[in-house]
Amino acid sequence: MAPPQATAEDTSAQEAADGYFSALAPAKHVLLTTFKWGRTPASSPVRMVVHGDRACFQAWSRSPASKRLRHNNWVQVAPCTALGLYRYGPWLDATARPLAGEEAGQAARELADQYPGRPGRWTSLAHRLRGARPVHYELQPCGQAGA
């Protein structure tokens, strides 16, 4: 009898369990800490998709986090609650890289698959009316991204 074949879902779950960001994989929300000019930390909760040593998240182009990431790509992430009030895991150092083109589209699809109905239609409309657009970022461990 042949062994059962691994499905794509099993493979991605195994990658997430083995990678640098494995502590973030089971969390629904992640506390993303970016740093201001004077190295003052500023945190906000985001939803994230984890695949081994890669993690992707979305921010709006006019959000404070996105503006800080334009000047400093070093971030720290940890699992948290939806409001970011309680951090319950280890801090992981990473670097954020903005995605463009097909990479951004793939990240958007992965986020939409993992979190259906997110962001809400009204939230998205409100951001777009203010002139913001979604920006997708990829997180990599600090040693791999050249930080």
Secondary structure, 3 states (H helix, E strand, C coil): CCCCCCCHHHHHHHHHHHCCCCCCCCCCEEEEEEECCCCCEEEEEECEEEECCEEEEEEECCCHHHHHHHHCCEEEEEEECCCCCCECCCCEEEEEEECCCHHHHHHHHHHHHHCCCCCCHHHHHHHHHCCCCEEEEEEEECCCCCC
